[in-house]
Amino acid sequence: PPVIVSQPVGTNLLVGQTVNFSVSAMGSEPLFYQWRFEGLNIPGATNATFTLANVQLFHAGTFTVRVTNIIGATISDPAVLGVALPPSVTVAATDAVASEPGADTGLFTLSRTGSTDAAASVSLVISGPAVPGTDYLALPVSVTIPAGSSSATIPVTVLDDTALEGDEGVT
């Protein structure tokens, strides 16, 4: 029977990514390949490599390949594919009111889903009728949510001036 020289390797991916499994086998030619998911043949997956594009949560599981020739067959060790949802970040005005002379600050909170194993850098787009540097201290263009944390905050400090003005917003 054929001898599998290199095994497919498992991996962890995010939804939408692509995975490539491959196997190397030796034996009397010709060699035939049949990739399997959870023990069931994958239609059309009959090469030494198997590519799965745009992985989804239902693709998570165990992949093997059966290699055959005229003498016999062998099955590879399993390669386990883990699939997770990509992290997401939401922004909320957790203190939506700020006022002059600046002692009453507003607060935005950025919250993330998914793993907190690594820091997450979040790019910001600030808008609204209030003018940064004139009506409030300019906000950063990016914020890092530290590793081990699921949120970070951005204070909005109003600048005191003598102008009589109505309510203005920061988005």
Backbone as CSV, one residue per row, in Angstrom:
resi,resn,N_x,N_y,N_z,CA_x,CA_y,CA_z,C_x,C_y,C_z
1,PRO,0.838,-1.195,0.000,0.000,0.000,0.000,0.881,1.257,0.000
2,PRO,0.292,2.408,-0.339,1.055,3.648,-0.325,1.484,3.998,1.097
3,VAL,2.554,4.772,1.188,3.054,5.252,2.472,2.945,6.767,2.461
4,ILE,2.301,7.324,3.479,2.171,8.772,3.578,3.440,9.319,4.200
5,VAL,4.101,10.222,3.469,5.367,10.783,3.906,5.150,12.027,4.766
6,SER,4.275,12.926,4.325,3.955,14.106,5.135,2.449,14.205,5.299
7,GLN,2.038,14.538,6.508,0.629,14.564,6.879,0.041,15.962,6.695
8,PRO,-1.275,16.052,6.489,-1.916,17.362,6.511,-1.843,17.925,7.937
9,VAL,-1.723,19.236,8.033,-1.578,19.893,9.329,-2.831,20.702,9.612
10,GLY,-3.328,20.623,10.832,-4.494,21.395,11.244,-4.139,22.858,11.453
11,THR,-5.165,23.674,11.558,-4.962,25.107,11.745,-6.215,25.737,12.324
12,ASN,-6.085,26.976,12.759,-7.223,27.762,13.228,-7.347,28.992,12.347
13,LEU,-8.556,29.239,11.849,-8.804,30.348,10.939,-10.002,31.165,11.401
14,LEU,-10.151,32.334,10.784,-11.342,33.155,10.961,-12.268,32.918,9.779
15,VAL,-13.561,33.085,9.999,-14.540,32.957,8.926,-14.087,33.814,7.752
16,GLY,-14.177,33.244,6.534,-13.829,33.957,5.321,-12.421,33.706,4.827
17,GLN,-11.567,33.108,5.646,-10.205,32.846,5.216,-10.144,31.571,4.372
18,THR,-8.947,31.262,3.847,-8.724,30.090,3.001,-7.725,29.158,3.670
19,VAL,-7.969,27.856,3.576,-7.047,26.865,4.110,-6.613,25.943,2.975
20,ASN,-5.342,25.556,3.016,-4.787,24.598,2.065,-4.260,23.401,2.850
21,PHE,-4.808,22.234,2.578,-4.303,20.993,3.151,-3.501,20.285,2.063
22,SER,-2.420,19.620,2.455,-1.671,18.843,1.469,-1.097,17.599,2.127
23,VAL,-0.829,16.609,1.291,-0.262,15.359,1.745,0.780,14.927,0.716
24,SER,1.789,14.236,1.191,2.789,13.669,0.295,2.820,12.164,0.556
25,ALA,2.720,11.386,-0.515,2.687,9.933,-0.373,3.622,9.290,-1.382
26,MET,4.108,8.103,-1.018,4.962,7.305,-1.909,4.343,5.929,-2.072
27,GLY,4.574,5.346,-3.214,4.084,4.001,-3.478,4.006,3.767,-4.973
28,SER,3.570,2.587,-5.337,3.431,2.246,-6.752,2.420,3.179,-7.407
29,GLU,2.839,3.738,-8.524,1.965,4.651,-9.267,0.925,3.839,-10.031
30,PRO,-0.241,4.398,-10.277,-0.681,5.730,-9.891,-1.231,5.749,-8.465
31,LEU,-1.101,6.916,-7.825,-1.680,7.140,-6.503,-2.975,7.931,-6.670
32,PHE,-3.977,7.561,-5.900,-5.276,8.234,-5.946,-5.559,8.826,-4.561
33,TYR,-6.140,10.020,-4.546,-6.394,10.739,-3.296,-7.889,10.996,-3.149
34,GLN,-8.359,10.855,-1.924,-9.749,11.225,-1.623,-9.762,11.903,-0.252
35,TRP,-10.020,13.205,-0.258,-10.112,13.953,0.995,-11.456,13.687,1.650
36,ARG,-11.431,13.692,2.988,-12.631,13.399,3.768,-12.812,14.449,4.857
37,PHE,-14.053,14.728,5.153,-14.416,15.606,6.268,-15.281,14.794,7.213
38,GLU,-14.829,14.675,8.442,-15.540,13.885,9.462,-15.835,12.478,8.952
39,GLY,-14.878,11.906,8.194,-14.996,10.534,7.717,-15.779,10.357,6.431
40,LEU,-16.363,11.436,5.907,-17.148,11.341,4.677,-16.372,11.950,3.519
41,ASN,-16.423,11.292,2.356,-15.723,11.789,1.170,-16.214,13.179,0.788
42,ILE,-15.270,14.030,0.400,-15.600,15.359,-0.103,-15.628,15.252,-1.622
43,PRO,-16.786,15.447,-2.231,-16.878,15.313,-3.691,-15.870,16.218,-4.409
44,GLY,-15.148,15.631,-5.378,-14.209,16.387,-6.190,-12.860,16.656,-5.550
45,ALA,-12.681,16.302,-4.285,-11.413,16.557,-3.585,-10.509,15.342,-3.762
46,THR,-9.889,15.238,-4.949,-9.148,14.025,-5.312,-7.718,14.306,-5.752
47,ASN,-7.108,15.342,-5.184,-5.714,15.661,-5.476,-4.891,15.580,-4.191
48,ALA,-3.588,15.717,-4.343,-2.717,15.693,-3.163,-2.904,16.932,-2.294
49,THR,-3.502,17.973,-2.866,-3.815,19.173,-2.092,-5.316,19.404,-2.128
50,PHE,-5.806,20.039,-1.077,-7.224,20.372,-0.981,-7.314,21.785,-0.435
51,THR,-7.983,22.656,-1.194,-8.149,24.054,-0.799,-9.608,24.308,-0.468
52,LEU,-9.813,24.952,0.647,-11.157,25.319,1.084,-11.159,26.834,1.255
53,ALA,-11.833,27.532,0.334,-11.889,28.997,0.369,-13.126,29.452,1.138
54,ASN,-13.046,30.655,1.690,-14.168,31.271,2.398,-14.739,30.340,3.471
55,VAL,-13.863,29.876,4.371,-14.317,28.932,5.395,-15.411,29.551,6.261
56,GLN,-16.310,28.694,6.686,-17.425,29.088,7.545,-17.378,28.236,8.808
57,LEU,-18.178,28.594,9.782,-18.177,27.863,11.054,-18.446,26.375,10.854
58,PHE,-19.307,26.025,9.894,-19.650,24.607,9.676,-18.503,23.805,9.068
59,HIS,-17.430,24.483,8.636,-16.266,23.768,8.115,-15.327,23.283,9.221
60,ALA,-15.540,23.708,10.445,-14.676,23.281,11.547,-14.840,21.778,11.761
61,GLY,-13.725,21.075,11.907,-13.785,19.638,12.137,-12.518,18.953,11.682
62,THR,-12.620,17.644,11.469,-11.471,16.809,11.169,-11.424,16.430,9.696
63,PHE,-10.249,16.683,9.086,-10.012,16.336,7.688,-8.953,15.247,7.622
64,THR,-9.171,14.283,6.752,-8.174,13.249,6.471,-8.145,13.053,4.956
65,VAL,-7.138,12.321,4.499,-7.080,11.964,3.088,-6.778,10.469,2.998
66,ARG,-7.484,9.787,2.112,-7.250,8.370,1.846,-6.456,8.283,0.555
67,VAL,-5.305,7.627,0.634,-4.433,7.469,-0.530,-4.450,5.989,-0.913
68,THR,-4.743,5.722,-2.189,-4.823,4.336,-2.658,-3.964,4.142,-3.903
69,ASN,-3.605,2.897,-4.118,-2.988,2.463,-5.379,-3.447,1.034,-5.619
70,ILE,-2.858,0.351,-6.600,-3.320,-1.003,-6.934,-3.008,-2.018,-5.840
71,ILE,-2.131,-1.652,-4.903,-1.743,-2.591,-3.851,-2.610,-2.451,-2.599
72,GLY,-3.089,-1.218,-2.326,-3.875,-1.029,-1.109,-4.175,0.431,-0.844
73,ALA,-4.481,0.729,0.419,-4.871,2.090,0.803,-4.354,2.408,2.195
74,THR,-4.210,3.692,2.455,-3.867,4.167,3.791,-4.561,5.504,4.007
75,ILE,-4.810,5.836,5.272,-5.486,7.095,5.617,-4.535,7.937,6.459
76,SER,-4.479,9.207,6.170,-3.597,10.130,6.886,-4.052,10.314,8.333
77,ASP,-3.153,10.859,9.113,-3.541,11.322,10.437,-4.526,12.471,10.253
78,PRO,-5.383,12.704,11.229,-6.356,13.797,11.084,-5.705,15.178,11.203
79,ALA,-6.240,16.105,10.442,-5.895,17.525,10.554,-7.157,18.230,11.031
80,VAL,-7.077,18.885,12.164,-8.250,19.535,12.741,-8.266,21.006,12.339
81,LEU,-9.398,21.429,11.776,-9.593,22.817,11.386,-10.514,23.483,12.398
82,GLY,-10.013,24.533,13.022,-10.836,25.359,13.899,-11.225,26.630,13.159
83,VAL,-12.481,27.054,13.297,-12.962,28.256,12.619,-13.680,29.126,13.647
84,ALA,-13.328,30.406,13.678,-13.932,31.332,14.631,-14.433,32.569,13.899
85,LEU,-15.378,33.242,14.521,-15.854,34.513,13.982,-14.782,35.565,14.169
86,PRO,-14.628,36.452,13.208,-13.649,37.523,13.395,-14.112,38.448,14.513
87,PRO,-13.164,39.066,15.189,-13.559,39.979,16.250,-14.280,41.193,15.669
88,SER,-15.090,41.827,16.488,-15.738,43.061,16.064,-15.621,44.076,17.188
89,VAL,-15.717,45.333,16.819,-15.629,46.420,17.793,-16.866,47.286,17.647
90,THR,-17.477,47.628,18.773,-18.594,48.564,18.786,-18.194,49.796,19.580
91,VAL,-18.809,50.910,19.238,-18.555,52.168,19.934,-19.864,52.663,20.512
92,ALA,-19.825,53.065,21.769,-21.019,53.619,22.419,-20.635,54.883,23.172
93,ALA,-21.535,55.853,23.150,-21.355,57.054,23.964,-21.871,56.707,25.358
94,THR,-20.978,56.230,26.219,-21.388,55.771,27.552,-21.647,56.929,28.504
95,ASP,-21.154,58.109,28.194,-21.545,59.351,28.862,-21.732,60.344,27.736
96,ALA,-22.975,60.499,27.296,-23.263,61.254,26.080,-23.364,62.758,26.287
97,VAL,-23.165,63.230,27.518,-23.296,64.658,27.786,-22.004,65.190,28.392
98,ALA,-21.500,66.262,27.788,-20.326,66.972,28.303,-20.648,68.459,28.210
99,SER,-20.031,69.251,29.082,-20.342,70.676,29.039,-19.150,71.514,29.460
100,GLU,-19.215,72.796,29.096,-18.203,73.748,29.532,-18.420,73.985,31.023
101,PRO,-17.421,74.206,31.771,-16.052,74.539,31.432,-15.121,73.350,31.330
102,GLY,-15.561,72.173,31.069,-14.660,71.051,30.830,-14.589,70.048,31.964
103,ALA,-15.156,70.369,33.111,-15.131,69.423,34.226,-16.102,68.270,33.980
104,ASP,-17.146,68.525,33.179,-18.115,67.479,32.835,-17.722,66.917,31.478
105,THR,-16.962,65.829,31.482,-16.499,65.218,30.234,-17.507,64.201,29.730
106,GLY,-17.447,63.947,28.448,-18.206,62.861,27.850,-17.304,61.641,27.756
107,LEU,-17.860,60.517,27.341,-17.050,59.309,27.274,-17.573,58.372,26.193
108,PHE,-16.670,57.963,25.306,-16.946,56.894,24.352,-16.293,55.630,24.886
109,THR,-16.968,54.484,24.732,-16.396,53.196,25.108,-16.361,52.306,23.875
110,LEU,-15.163,51.784,23.586,-14.987,50.824,22.502,-14.963,49.442,23.125
111,SER,-15.820,48.549,22.665,-15.892,47.187,23.194,-15.645,46.200,22.062
112,ARG,-14.858,45.169,22.350,-14.565,44.175,21.315,-15.091,42.805,21.704
113,THR,-15.373,42.013,20.678,-15.740,40.616,20.881,-14.548,39.771,20.464
114,GLY,-14.582,38.520,20.790,-13.506,37.616,20.388,-12.413,37.563,21.431
115,SER,-11.305,36.995,21.033,-10.178,36.774,21.933,-9.589,38.093,22.413
116,THR,-9.166,38.103,23.655,-8.461,39.263,24.217,-6.986,38.936,24.444
117,ASP,-6.500,37.882,23.797,-5.111,37.460,23.982,-4.106,38.500,23.506
118,ALA,-4.462,39.268,22.501,-3.547,40.271,21.953,-4.220,41.638,21.991
119,ALA,-3.407,42.677,21.961,-3.933,44.033,21.876,-4.621,44.213,20.524
120,ALA,-5.618,45.089,20.482,-6.333,45.372,19.232,-6.276,46.868,18.967
121,SER,-5.735,47.230,17.807,-5.674,48.631,17.412,-6.919,48.966,16.596
122,VAL,-7.598,50.048,16.978,-8.843,50.440,16.332,-8.664,51.835,15.740
123,SER,-8.864,51.956,14.433,-8.813,53.264,13.781,-10.151,53.964,13.950
124,LEU,-10.100,55.272,14.163,-11.315,56.045,14.429,-11.520,57.101,13.349
125,VAL,-12.779,57.378,13.075,-13.167,58.498,12.236,-14.072,59.362,13.099
126,ILE,-13.647,60.582,13.374,-14.374,61.500,14.244,-15.095,62.517,13.369
127,SER,-16.371,62.757,13.665,-17.128,63.745,12.905,-18.111,64.441,13.837
128,GLY,-18.985,65.223,13.272,-19.992,65.955,14.032,-19.766,67.443,13.914
129,PRO,-20.758,68.240,14.316,-20.650,69.691,14.178,-19.661,70.344,15.155
130,ALA,-19.370,69.708,16.272,-18.378,70.263,17.196,-17.004,70.180,16.546
131,VAL,-16.178,71.203,16.749,-14.888,71.321,16.073,-13.760,70.914,17.021
132,PRO,-12.973,69.870,16.623,-11.853,69.473,17.478,-10.827,70.607,17.588
133,GLY,-10.304,70.809,18.786,-9.329,71.859,19.018,-9.958,73.208,19.297
134,THR,-11.246,73.354,18.958,-11.970,74.594,19.237,-13.050,74.347,20.281
135,ASP,-13.876,73.339,20.038,-14.968,73.026,20.966,-14.584,71.956,21.981
136,TYR,-13.675,71.085,21.625,-13.235,70.017,22.527,-11.802,69.635,22.187
137,LEU,-11.116,69.000,23.141,-9.760,68.522,22.879,-9.834,67.467,21.789
138,ALA,-8.957,67.593,20.788,-8.964,66.651,19.667,-8.813,65.220,20.178
139,LEU,-9.545,64.307,19.562,-9.509,62.885,19.931,-8.454,62.169,19.092
140,PRO,-7.950,61.044,19.577,-6.933,60.305,18.805,-7.540,59.696,17.541
141,VAL,-6.679,59.414,16.551,-7.139,58.769,15.325,-7.142,57.249,15.461
142,SER,-6.525,56.746,16.533,-6.584,55.311,16.814,-6.474,55.097,18.325
143,VAL,-7.023,53.987,18.750,-6.999,53.598,20.159,-6.621,52.126,20.208
144,THR,-5.826,51.761,21.189,-5.462,50.359,21.376,-6.213,49.802,22.569
145,ILE,-6.948,48.717,22.315,-7.572,47.978,23.418,-6.509,46.998,23.886
146,PRO,-6.056,47.116,25.134,-4.926,46.296,25.591,-5.246,44.799,25.625
147,ALA,-4.193,43.999,25.519,-4.343,42.547,25.688,-4.960,42.289,27.055
148,GLY,-5.850,41.334,27.121,-6.510,40.994,28.373,-7.722,41.851,28.678
149,SER,-7.992,42.836,27.859,-9.124,43.730,28.094,-10.093,43.649,26.922
150,SER,-11.362,43.818,27.215,-12.362,43.791,26.149,-12.858,45.186,25.793
151,SER,-12.307,46.231,26.454,-12.769,47.573,26.132,-11.704,48.624,26.433
152,ALA,-11.929,49.800,25.874,-11.103,50.974,26.149,-12.029,52.184,26.077
153,THR,-11.646,53.250,26.740,-12.485,54.448,26.758,-11.741,55.642,26.163
154,ILE,-12.529,56.579,25.648,-12.005,57.824,25.099,-12.791,58.962,25.743
155,PRO,-12.148,59.748,26.592,-12.865,60.894,27.178,-13.003,62.023,26.163
156,VAL,-14.093,62.749,26.252,-14.327,63.926,25.418,-14.349,65.123,26.363
157,THR,-13.300,65.954,26.267,-13.168,67.109,27.148,-13.529,68.378,26.383
158,VAL,-14.569,69.056,26.862,-15.036,70.277,26.219,-14.076,71.411,26.571
159,LEU,-13.767,72.259,25.578,-12.923,73.428,25.806,-13.813,74.615,26.153
160,ASP,-13.453,75.304,27.210,-14.224,76.462,27.667,-13.890,77.656,26.791
161,ASP,-14.932,78.335,26.326,-14.721,79.562,25.572,-15.795,80.568,25.952
162,THR,-15.713,81.743,25.410,-16.676,82.802,25.756,-17.814,82.878,24.753
163,ALA,-17.753,82.079,23.708,-18.796,82.118,22.673,-20.088,81.524,23.200
164,LEU,-21.196,82.197,22.887,-22.519,81.682,23.236,-22.963,80.782,22.088
165,GLU,-23.132,79.496,22.382,-23.461,78.546,21.331,-24.428,77.499,21.837
166,GLY,-25.123,76.852,20.906,-26.069,75.799,21.244,-25.350,74.459,21.399
167,ASP,-26.142,73.416,21.521,-25.577,72.081,21.648,-24.840,71.686,20.360
168,GLU,-23.707,71.029,20.520,-22.927,70.521,19.396,-22.586,69.068,19.703
169,GLY,-22.378,68.293,18.678,-22.136,66.880,18.884,-20.812,66.392,18.321
170,VAL,-20.350,65.292,18.889,-19.167,64.598,18.414,-19.596,63.170,18.114
171,THR,-19.314,62.716,16.919,-19.679,61.360,16.518,-18.420,60.574,16.250
